Amino acid sequence: MNMGVLDSSLREILDAVSDGVYVTTGEREIVFWSKGAERITGYSSDEVLNSHCYDNILVHTDVLGKNLCFDGCPMQKCIETGERQEVKEVFLKRKDGERLAVYVKASVLQVGDERCGVEIFGELQSVAGSALAERLKRLSDVSIVDELTGLYNRRYINTILDQQYELFKRHFQRFGLVIIDVDKFKNINDSFGHLAGDEALKFVASVLQRAMRSMDFLARFGGDEFIIVCPLIELEGVEKLSERMVELVHHSVLSSQEGQKNVIEISVSVGGSMVDYKDKSAADVIARAEEALYRVKRDGGDWHALG
């Protein structure tokens, strides 16, 4: 099925709706992405068409951080049962990284012999008010966001990793990941104090955010470690990303709290890996990346390796 199957007048009507609208095939391939969807998400139709809603482009989560694309997708349930689905409080991730509270309604559209899915989503603050939308966002942030850096936390990134592994097993969609470790972080804490260590972590987080692709997922993995999960990537892409991370942070300098005379030099070590057909879980992919990271750290850090 392609977009041409949809009547041109129907496409015009859907484009005129202020809410976001997209249409999928029974296999959840996106074949229509409205002007409203472009406005709300920041993704153009060219960036989205022919992908699948289970590719997790919008990172739909509920208030408690459960990833709906992985468990509880309204569109999937609608297509399977033929029954209309409605979720009043969902969060999506815009292309610019902002998390936005929305409501979601999914219905079935019969095109010839094929059952298609139609999802309509709109900004929650337009119907519930900005104060309620903000309170819901704060509640959701507690579940999935690291308080210090503002990145995803380990709990949430583990759900993303499980989802990516399931997509690989079901649809052969490969993914990679890189683990980033701040070099000599204990020395920073010991020499300049924990506040300086916190500033170093926030600085590294901001650099990583600017350097990754919009479809990637960045989280604080624990302590002074970060992880980037990269859907739909090949080994060359993981290697280039790893190299870019090291270069961007290389010998960056922060001023300590005590003034300009005391500066903190920051570098990172990076280990990367790709999912493999022999992997039994996402943990195997992580283990190879960590092994590569340990090799880099053993050799002095400020470099990258693949596992």
N, C-alpha and C positions, 0 to 999 in steps of 0.2 A: 504494500500500500504506500502511496505517496500523497503529498499534500494536494495534488491535483484531484484526488478523489473527493475532497471536500468541495462542495458547491461554492463558487466564487462569492455569491451573495451571503452565504453563511460565514465565510471568512471575513467579509466586510463587517458583518454584525459583531462577530467576536472581537475584531480589532477595535470596534467602537466602544466596547465595554471598558470602563475605567479600571476594573479589577484585572488581575492577571489571569489568562486562560491558556491552557495548553491541551493538546489532543494527542493520544498515543494509540498505537495499534494494540491488538490483543497481547502481543509480546512486549508491550510497554515501550516500544520505540516512539520517540517524540516526532510527530509529523507536522505539528502546527504550534507556533509560539507567538502569542499575540503582542500587540504594541503595549498593552498594559503590563504584560509579563516582562517585557523589556524594561519598562520604566521602573517597576518595583524591584526587580532583581539586579539590573545593570547588565544582564547578559543579552546580547542581540540574538535574533533567531538563527543567524549563521553559526553562532557558537554552540547552539543547543540542538538544532535539527539533526536527526539521524543518530543522536545518542539515545540512551534509555533513561527512564526516570530512576531506575535502580542504580545508575552510575553515581547517584548521590551528589549531583551538581549543587543542589540547594541545601544539602545537609539538614533535612527536616528533622527536628527533635521536638519532643513534648516538653512540658514545663520541668520535668524531673531529669531531662537530659537523655531520655531513651531515643535512639536513632530510629525513626519511623521507616526509613528506607530499608533498614535491616530487619525490623520487627514491628509490624503494624502499619504497613503502607496502605492508606485509604484507597489509592488508585488500584492497587493490586486486588484488594478485597472487593472493590466495586466490579472490576472486570470478571473476577471469579464467580461472584454471586449474582451479579446483575442488580444489586441493591444499592441505592444511593447512600453515600457515606458523608459524614460531616464531623469535623474536628474544630472546636471553637478556639483552641489556643495551641498554636504551632509556631515554632521558630524556624526561620530559614536564614541561610548565610548569603548575603549579597556578594556580588563580584568584588566589591571594594572591601570585603571582610566584615562589614557591619552585620550584626545579628538583629533580625527584624521580627517582631511578633505579628503573626497573620492568622486568619481563619481560613479553613480549607473545606471545599465541598467537591465531591467527586460523583459523577453520574456516568451512565452508559449511553453511548451514541452508536446506533446501528447503521453501518454503511454497507449496503449490499448484504452479503452473507457474513460480514465480519463485525464482531462486537469490539468497539473501541472505547477508550476511556477519555472522559473530559474532566479536567480539574480546574476549578475556579478558586483563586486565592486573593485575598485583599488585606490591606493593612488593618490590624486590629484596632489601632487607635482611632480610626475613622468611624468605628461603630461603638467602641467601648470607652473611648476617651484616652488621652495620653497618660493620665495619672495611673489608671489601671494597667495599661500596657507596660509602663515603666516598672510597676511593682512586680508584674509577672516576669519581666526580663531579669530583675534583680534576683528573684527566686530561682529562675533557671540558671543564672550565672553561678550560683552557689554550687550547683550540681555538676557543672561541666567545665568551669573556668578556674585556672590557677590564680589565686588572689594576688600574688606578687607581680607576675608578668602580664596578666591578662590573656595569656594563651590558654588553649585547651589543657585540661589536666590529664593525668595518667588514666584515670577511670574512663574518661570519655574516649581517649585515643585507643584504648584497648578494644572498645566496641567498633571503632573504625577499622582497626586491624582485622578483627574477626569478620567484619563485613567484606573487606577487600579479599580476604582468603576465600570466603564463600563465593564471591563473584568469579574468582580465578577457577575454583573447582567446577562451578556450574557453567560458566560462559567463557572460560579460558582468557579472562582479562588479566593480564599481568600487572603487577605493581612492584614498586621498589620502596626502599626506605633508607634514610640516613640518620645516624645517631651522632649528635654533636656534644662534645664534652669540653668545658672550659678548662684550659691548661692551668695547672698550679693554683687551683681555686682555694685550697686550704691555706696556701701562703698569703693570698689576698686577705682572707679573713683574719689570719694571725697577725699580719703586718699592719693592716689598715682598719680592721674591725668589721663586724657583720653588716653594718650599714653600707660600707663600701662594697662588700660582697654582694649585697642586694642590688646596688646600683650597677655592678658589673653584669649581673644576670639580666637585669632589665635592658641594659644596653645591647647585649648579645641577642636577646629576644627581638628587639626592634630591628636589628640588622637582618636577622633571619627572615622576619616578616616581609621585608622589602625585597628580598632576593628570590623568594620561592614563587612558583606558579600559582595562579588564582585557584586552581583545582586541588592544590596540595593541602594537607592538614599538618599544622605545626602545634606541638604540645611541649610543655615542660614534663620531662619523663621522670624526673626525680632529682633532688639536690641540684647539682650543676650540669645535669644532662638534659638535652632537648632531643626531640625526634620529629622528623618530617616524613609523613606517609605520602607516597607519590603514586596515584592511580594512573593507569594507562601510560606507562613509561617503559623504556628499554634500558639496558645496561649502560649504554653510552650516555643517556640522559642522567642516570644516577651519578655517574662519574663526573659529568660536567657540573652538576649541582653541588657535589661534594667539594670539588675544586673551588667553585665560586664562593662557598661558605667560608673556606679557609682564607681565601684571598681578601674577602671583604672585612674580616675581623683582624687579619694579620697585623700585629703590633699596634692595634688601636690603643689610644691613651685616654684615660679618665683622670680628672683631678680628684684627689682624696678630699674628705671633709675638712682636712686641716689646712687646705690652701693650695695654691698653685705649685709650691715647691715640692710637694709630694704627689707624684703621679703614679697611676696604676697602668701597667702595660698588659694588654689582654690579647691572647691568641686562643685558638680552638683546635681540637683534633676531631677528625670525622671518620666514621666507618660506615660504609654503605653495602647494601645487598639487594638482590632480586629474588622474588619468589621462584621456587623451583618445583618441578613436578614430583620430586621425591619428598617435599615438605609435607609433614603430617598436620601442621598447624602454623599460624602466624608466628608462634614462638620460635620455630626453626629459622625463620627469616631474620628475626631479631638476634638470635644467637650468632648467626654468621656476621651480622653487622657489628655486634659487640666484640667478636673475636678480631675483626679487622681494626676496630677502634683500639683495642688493647695493644695490638702490634704497633700502631702509630704512637701511642703513649709510651711504650717501652723504648722506642727509638728517639724519644725527645719531644714528641708532639708537634703542633703547628703544621700538620700535614693531613693527608687523607689516604684511605685505602679501601679496597672492596673485598668483601668476603663471599 
